[in-house]
Amino acid sequence: MHNIITLGLTGLTCLTLVACNSRQKTESIPATPLEAPSQVAETDPITAPEPLAIGDDAPAISVNKWVKGAAVGDFEEGKIYVMEFWATWCPPCRTSIPHLTKIQEEYADNNVNVIGCAIWQREDTQAARETTVSTFVEDQGDNMNYTVAVDNENWMSDNWMKPAGRNGIPSAFIIDGTGTVAWIGSPFSMDEPLKQIVNGTWDIAAAVEANKKELAQQNAMRAFRMSLRKAQIDDDWDGYITAIDAFTAEYGPDPSLADMKFNALLTGKNDKAAAYAWAEEIVEADWDNSNALNSRAWRIVDETSAEYQNLDFALKVADRACELTDYKDPMILDTLARCYWEMGDRYKAIAWQEKAVEYADESSMTDPIRATLDEYRATLANVDE
């Protein structure tokens, strides 16, 4: 039976926001993305458009219906456009609507035109997709106060999103006054780039280089995930760990990958000594981070089965976290007490749990800390009888 280790890659530069994904051929972020509409199909490789990146000329516009605002044919010289892609079924897209409206209002006098192009709608026909989007926009009223269009089948998706490697929505492209793609990313992150593009201080050369680096890392991430998945299926834990080491050597350390390596050593290879030797390296880097140390100790004493626990290590880490917080943080004291409890030192555990209760305020964390103390005392009373 395979040991399943979650590929928690949220700390890596892959997607910078929670987004709705077009398809699920690889593991995505978030872990449970919404399923994509069935009509989003692969482009014929013979007719596939060239890759699209910052610094390239913006693709043409081909939409089937302009739902709100004036139709836009070609990008006018001297005018800046925000081309945002969304869908009515996508929660993050709905969250971005007031933000886009605010941007349109803020830059109304600066020749900025915000366009929201609906793509990946789930309805079976183009007419049904247009009806859904039109009804949605009408219901939004002034909350959605910018230009809105509906994709021409998949033309906009295939000629904008896919060439740019954008697999999640909402996604936005900023086109500057020369018709050049000046920025690509999440609409939640475009305020500063748009400001600089509008006032003429945007360093597009630097943006081009940053975009190249990001795309290279995304490609590396896809290959990395595939290698991890294959190694996991094959029970090739040496290969799994080698892949993590190679990726971090190239792109730098990451807490999620460090944990994945620890789990692979511990429950994949069943090499407890190697796992905790690696854990020593992890905590060395976090030796002055009380929260990180507390989290690691807690996972060992509360979330790890007894056969894989190293209680001496957990106690050392928890004690260091307490030292960093002058033994006054109730959550960390709670962890320290649990370490002693699991080690069988009941009286010391109760003493530290009492200290945790003493420093706990009246927030929601007080009740579970107090309940743990009551549990310890009741268990000890039963043992002593």
N, C-alpha and C positions, 0 to 999 in steps of 0.2 A: 504494500500500500504506500502511496506517495505521501510524504509530508507536505502539506500546503503552506507556503510562506507568502503572505500578502506582499505584492509588489508596491510598496508605499513610496511612490516617487514624487510626492507633492512638493518636496523641497527643491526639485531640480527645475531648471529653466526649460519648460516645455510648453505649457500653457500658463498664462499669468492670471487667469480668471476662471471662475466656474462658467462653463459654456455648454451649450447643447451641441452634440456631435452629429455629423452627417451619416456616419456608418461606424461599425465597431469591428474593424478588421484587426485592430491591435488594441491592447489595453489602453484605456483613456483616463483622463482626469476631468471630472471627478470619477470615482470608482463605479458609479451607477448612472451613466449619462442617459438621457432620454433617447429612445429609439428613433432612428431617422425615418423619413418618409420613403416609401418603397420606390417612388419615381426617380430618386437620385441615382443615376446610373453612371458606370464608368465611361469615360470618353474613349472613343476609338483612338488607339495610339497613333494611327496613321494621320488623324486629323487633330490630334491634341495640340492646344496652343502652346506657345513658348512659355517657359517659366516667367513669372511676374515678380519683380522685386522693387524695392525702393530705388529710385533713380531711373526707372523705365518710363516710357510713355504710357499714359493711362489707356486701357482698352476702351473700345467704343461702348456706347450705351444701347442696349436693345431690350426694352421691356415691353410687356404686352398691354399693360394698362397703367395710366397715371391716375392714382386714386385720389390724391390730394396735391394741390399746388400745380404750378405751371409745368408743362412737359419740358424736358431738357433733351435737346438733340445732341449737339456737340459741346465740349467744354470750351467756354469762352475765354479768350486770352485776358489775363488780368483778374479773373475771378477764381476764387478758391472753393473747392467742393469737398464735402464730407460724404463719401459713399458708404453707407452703413448697411450691412446685411443682417436680416432678422427673420423670424417666423412667429406667427400668432401663438403657436403651441409652446414656445420656448420661454420659460420663466425669467431667465436672466435678460432676455430681449425685452420683455415687458418692463423689467426694472430699469432698463436704460432709457426708456422713452422720455420720462421727465427731464433727464439729463440732456438728451439731444434737443429737446424743446428749449431748454435754458441756453444751450450753446447757440441755437439759431437766433434766439432773441438777443443774446449778448453781442453777436457779430452781425446783426441785421444791417448795420451801416458800413460794414467792412467787406462787402461783396463776397460773403460766405453763404453758400447754399448747401443745406443739409438735406440729403436724400436717403430715405429709408427704403431699401429694396427688399421685398419679401421673397425669400427663396425657401426651398425644401418644404413647402406646404404639403400636408398629408392627404389632401383631397385627391380624388382619382382623375379629375379633369381640370383643364385650364379654367374653364368657366366657373367651376366650383371653387377653385382656389381664389379667383378674383372676387367671388361673392363673399367668401369668408373674410378676406382681407378688407374689403370695402366695409363690411358690417363692423368689423373690429375697429377700424379707423373712425368710423362714424360714432361708435360708442365712446371712443376716447375723447372726442371733442377737442377742445383747446389744449388738453393735456398732451396731445400729439400734434404740435403746431409746427410742422415742417413738411417738406415734399415727401410723398409716399408713392411707391410704384410696386408692381408685381412682375416678377421675372417672366421672361418669354420662354415658357417651358423651363429648360435649365441653362439658357444661354448665358445669363449673368454669372450663375454659379460656375459654369464650365470655363468662362473666360476671365473671371476675376478670382474667385475663391480657390478653385482647384490649382491654377498655375502658381498662386502665391503660397500654396501649401496650407491654406486655412481650412481646417476640418471642423471648426466649432463656431457657433454663433452665440452672441452677436460679435461681428467683426467689422472693422472700419478701415477705410482707405482715405487718406487726405491727398487731394490733387491740387497742386499749387497753380499759380497764375500762368505757368507755361505749359500746363497739361501734363506735368510730370507727377508720378506717384512719389509723394514726399514722405509719407509715413504709412505704416500698416500695423494694426494691433487691435486691442480691445477699446471700444468706445469709452470705457471707464478710465482709460489711461491716456487719453489723447488731449486733455486740456492744455498741458504745457507745450507739447509739440505744435498744436494748432495756434496757440498764442504767438509762438516764435515764428511760425510760417506767416501769420498775418502781419506781424511787425517787421518781418524781413531779416530776423536774426537766426533763422534756422540753418544749421550746418548740415546741409544735405550730404556732403561728402562723408562726414562722420556717420550719418544715419545709414548710408549705403554700406559702409564697412560693418557697422553693428548688425545690420540686417543679414549680411552674408554670414557673420559669425553665428547668429541665431539660427538661420536655416541649416547651417552645418551641424550645429548641436542637435537640432530637431531630427535630422537624418541619423545622426549617431545614436540618439535616444531610441529611435525606431529599431535600429539594428541591435542595440543593446537589449531592448525588451524581448526581441525575438530570440536572442541567444539565451536570455534568462529563462524564457518559457520552455525552450527546447531542453535545456539542461535540467530544469525541474521535472519535466515529463520523463526524461531518461534517467532520473535519479543520479545525474552527473553533478554531484555537489562540488567537486573540485573545479569543474568547468564553470559552474555557477559563481563560485567565489573568484575565480580567475577573471571572469567577465566584469564583476564589480570592481576588482582591483584595477583592471585596465581602464575602466571608465573614470574612476575617481583620479587615477594618475593623469588622465587627459583633461578632465574638467573640474577637478578639485574635490575635496571631501564633502560629504553630505550626510546629515544625521540619519536620514531614512535608509540610505544604502549601508551605513555602518550597522544599523540594527538588522538589516536583511542578512548581512554577512554573519553577524553574531548568531542569528537564528539558524542559518544554514550550517554553521559549525556545530551548534548545539543539538538541534533536532534533526537536521539533515544527515550530517556525518556522525552524529552521536559522539562527538569529540569534545567532551566537557572541558578538558584541560585547555585545548586550543581555543575554545569559545571564550573562556574567562581570561585567557591571556590576551585575546583581542579586546575584551571588555576593559581590561586594565588600560589599554592604549586609548580607548574611547574616553574613559573617565579622566585620564591624564589631561586630555585636551579640554575637558569640562571642569577641571578641578576647582575653579573659582566661580562656577555657575551652580548655585544652590538648587534652582528649579530643575535643571537637567540631571543633576546628581540624584535628587529626590525621586524624579520620575524613573530613573534606571533602577534604583533600589526597590521602589514599589513594584515595578514589573516583575522583579525576581521573587519577592516574597508573596505577592498576591496573584500574579498572573502566570507563574511558571510552576509546572508540576514538580513535586518533591524530588523526583529522580534527577531533574535538571537544575535544581537550585544550588547555589553556592552562598550559604547564609553568612559565612565570614566576610565574603566580598560585599554582600548587600549591607551588612552592618557597618563596614568601613566606609562605604559610600554615603550611607544615611547619616553617620556620625559627622562626616565632613560637611554635609549639607547643613546639619544642625549647628556646627561650629561657625559656618559662614553667616548664619542668621542668629547668632548669640543664644541658641537654644530657646528661641521665643516664637518660632513659627509653628502654629498648631498642626498644620498639615504635615510638615516635615517631622515634627515630634511624633505624630501618629505613625509615620513610617518607621521611625526608630523603634518605637514600642512594638510594632509588628515584627521587626527583626528579632528582638529579644523573645517575643512570644513563640515564634517559629523555632527558635533555638532551645526552647524549653525553660528559659529563665523567666518564669511567670511573675515573680515579685518585681523584678526590674522592669518588665514590660508594663505592669500596672502603674508603677511609679512614673514612668515616662508618659503613659497615657493620661494620668492625672495632670501632669504638667501641660499636656496638649489641651485638655479641657480648661485648665486655668487660663491659658492664653487665647482660647477661642472666643471670638466675640459672639454677638447674637445673630450672625448671618446664617445662611442655610447650611454651612458646613458644621455648625456646632452640634446639631442633633446626631449625625452619624458618628462623630468623635465621641460624644457622650455615650451613645449606644454601644460602641465598641468597648468602652471602659466597663459598662454594666455587664457586657458579655464576658469580659475577662474575669471580672470579680465573681460572677456566677459560676463560671467554669472552675475557678480556683476553689470556691466554696464546696463544690461537689467533690473535687479531688481530696480536699482536706477532711471530708466527713468520714 
